[in-house]
Amino acid sequence: MRMPITDQPNGIVVEGVSKALRGRVILNKVSLSVPKGSIAVVEGDNGAGKTTLIRILAAVVLPDAGTVTVNGFDLARQSLSVRRSIGVSFANERSLYWRITGQQNLEMFGRIAGLSKKSLKSRAAEICDELRIRDVVSNRVARMSTGQRQRLMVARALLSDPAVLLLDEPFRGLDEDGLEALLAIVRRRAAMGMTILIVAPLIGAVLPVADAAYRIADGALTPMVSGSGDAVSKGQL
Amino acid sequence: MSFFRIVSAVAEKDFRTAISYRVGFISGVVASFWGLIAFRFVSKLVNTGQFANNPVAYFRYAVVGLLFASILEPTAIGTSGSVRSEQVQGTLEYMASQPVRRIYLGLSWSAFGLLQSMVVALLVLLLTIPIGFRTANLNLPVVIAVIVLSILVFAAVGNAGAALVIVFQQGSAIVAGVLSIIGVISGTLFPIRELPKWLQFFSHLSPLTYSLDALRSATLARQPATSFTTDLLVLAGFAAVLLPISAWLIERAFRVAQRQGTLSTY
């Protein structure tokens, strides 16, 4: 069941968020605002805090300080509404059930999200076509390549047509065809009003579709001052 | 209706996973039946108390106790086992990001195991008929009521175990240990009056004691319908108290793991 996109101008608002894990500061007073219908990308080295940021927005990690609003819902008080508003693809491809097929994974998560069997089938087919995995989705996940699993995770995140899409390292293992399909679907969804946040160690591939780009290092998030593509040309960096 | 939607979606996934391991179901039936055959021979040695001069009576007593325990086991122990499996596979964190109440997740993790154990128990029960199992005067409505109430009670126990696993990545062994103690003191294999007096006190604190009392009365003894009222009321009381506590525990466990950032840790 899709959560209606709220009237809030920003799909994602992070204000002064800090998080320490096992005594190490991962995020230090991070603030970020992603307007509705735009694409923001965050670059950072391994262990910089990108995944922690995505996990906080996906309501699976709680911040120690600061506030997070997703699609107009406060994460601390309206976690269920936040979870209804988001679609997330974690970097961990083990988040799929490997003993069953890709299609069965999509069916299960679609039903959990509240889609009827009929609309689920047509939506899954449509998204798999867009991501060019229609011919492999009936395979067991264990028999898929890393790139196919990556696209399957993005398909799963898009099933409920979320107001906010969170993608953690979605380019891992993608070939040229996969990357092209992913960028095309991201661009189309943003044009339809979906707010999209992508984090990756290298964001060169996604800069052409980005509206804003940031770098995260030592727990701090800063707008990127150099780069290329639309993000720069739109003057939003 | 979202509860049934989530439970059926997860149960269907577990069913599909289970049939991908082809021999699991058959081996479950064979193992369970083989275990009961042993009690058919043991029953020849039991010639005391209510089983005096009627050796097959003990076999029937043991069949009811063991098969009922086998039905409850996936609910009580299976839940924490499933959570542990989700942790190790890497799917727990993703499930936690889904737009569902966490208690529904807890209950869904044991749904397929419960259905499977009920089918296995029914098949094994049919197989025991040729070797001596009989019901005296089956009171089916009471049997169904006992099974439903007991599942609710032990689902709460299972969720408490799942909460331990979510926070500490361990807990199945603790739940299994507690349940083995409950099994001994509740009369799964022998009447509780054979226990020392001080242990009998603890028997009356165990919900399984009331489940087994009612179940045996409804299957093996000719009892009037009113004789089950107390057992059923006690079971309903356990369910009414333990289910909300377990729902709170599992919500709390998720919050602790979210704060520690350990939902993807195993």
Interface residues (C-beta under 8 A of the other chain):
Chain A: M1 M3 K19 L21 T52 R55 A58 A59 V60 V61 L62 L80 R83 R84 I86 V88 F90 N92 R94 S95 L96 Y97 W98 R99 I100 Q104 E107 M108 F109 R111 I112 A113 G114 R140 S160
Chain B: S2 R5 I6 S8 A9 V10 E12 K13 R16 T17 S20 Q89 G90 T91 E93 Y94 A96 S97 Q98 P99 V100 R101 R255 Q258 R259 Q260 G261 L263 S264
